[in-house]
Amino acid sequence: MSAMPDLQSLWMPFTANRQFKAAPRLLVSAKGMYYTDAEGHRILDGTAGLWCTNAGHGRDEIIDAVHRQMRTLDYAPPFQMGCPVAFEAARRVAALMPPGLDRIFFTNSGSESVDTALKIVLAYHRARGEGQRTRFIGRERGYHGVGFGGMSVGGIGANRKAYAANLMPGVDHLPATLNVAEAAFSRGQPAWGAHLADELERLLALHDASTVAAVIVEPMAGSAGVIVPPRGYLERLRELCSRHGILLVFDEVITAFGRLGAATAAERFGVTPDLLTLAKGINNATVPMGAVAVSRAIHDAILGAAPENAIELFHGYTYSGHPAAAAAAIATLDLYAREGLFERAARLEPVFESAVHALRDAPHVKDIRNIGMAAAVELEPRAGQAGARAYEAFLACLQAGVLVRFTGDVLAFSPPLIIDEEQIATLFGTVREALVRIR
Ligand SMILES: Cc1ncc(COP(=O)(O)O)c(C=O)c1O
């Protein structure tokens, strides 16, 4: 039992602060698949932290690499200077990206990766004499972090509401692909919905394709509750973007590094974007880090348009390629490879899928969706109390020693890729008991 800290000073992110502080939930340590809470209870991590600790917690190989790096070089300025570990981390990340996306720009978070990608898109079109391409097209229910760029292309109403008057101009949105009436209880990619990509044609006719800089989507929307792309949908978006000279950005902050049983969702779905945003699993969330993987053609166009000896892209962060984050990334990618964790996720996917879909007859269940090692159970909202059921189910799971995520009336699951079959059974068995217990 650890002492309760004074909770007042910390303003918690994306948290019901008053509710939380009235009944705090504190995690004090973690190892492998388990957290330990302040009362000493062991809690199975059904969410890989926040979709990020893909190799499990407290991995000695990563911790040791960070320690070694900190003792050797704690920090080096990334502007006009470099450090070997950042270059090596970039090389290692590039090697996992789809063919051609081998230029890596480091950031410190998914939000920064998205805003960086949007800026690279604008710089690219300008470098090629197409500076009129300034519009972005995102998607309803999309989540691209909390920067003004990412929030603007994002499509979650609550995240935009307070800032609506100052969002980035020139942004439009595709419709979300989730349709419970048409595709409830789909296993993997729904058969219904590829035609929704054709909505892009409508937006291009409206705005004129020559003004559109990029389309940005999560290949699988995570934060909105595991919305899996319909079969043929991403292929169609790719084809339309290529036809109209529009760049396609995949936000893979959640989907990269094994979540879908491959290095990237692009690889899993066989669709290659022009830019791909990364964070989270890039270094197992040990030290904050994000990145943008950029096609060599885009990189070369921007570099080639700048005068000799001039800075080519006026953008960067004090902590871009921070030595500790970079060392953690290299050690993490080593671990993924040595333990075959992406392949393990692919192998376990059918077990995970069967286990989550077995909840179909549990109380309150409206839809179940899954792909790779990600799944969601959408609940019928309780009349007049949207979100209450999922919150209560989350609490019941936590009391029973399992951490799940809830957003609205959706429960989401994304365990570390080291999870075993027994733990998968425990995870979904606990969810079933929680659904039986709540009203
Ligand atoms: C697809 C996607 N993009 C961007 C972000 C933002 O990442 P961060 O919270 O590291 O800024 C997230 C976070 O969950 C995400 O899922």
The ligand as an ORCA input file, in Angstrom:
! r2SCAN-3c Opt
* xyz 0 1
  C      -3.970      7.997    -34.529
  C      -3.425      8.906    -33.488
  N      -2.800     10.033    -33.861
  C      -2.281     10.879    -32.964
  C      -2.357     10.618    -31.620
  C      -1.788     11.584    -30.646
  O      -0.669     11.085    -30.017
  P      -0.081     11.794    -28.714
  O      -1.073     11.593    -27.621
  O       1.230     11.086    -28.498
  O       0.122     13.235    -29.050
  C      -2.975      9.448    -31.175
  C      -3.080      9.130    -29.760
  O      -3.748      8.209    -29.329
  C      -3.545      8.579    -32.145
  O      -4.191      7.466    -31.775
*
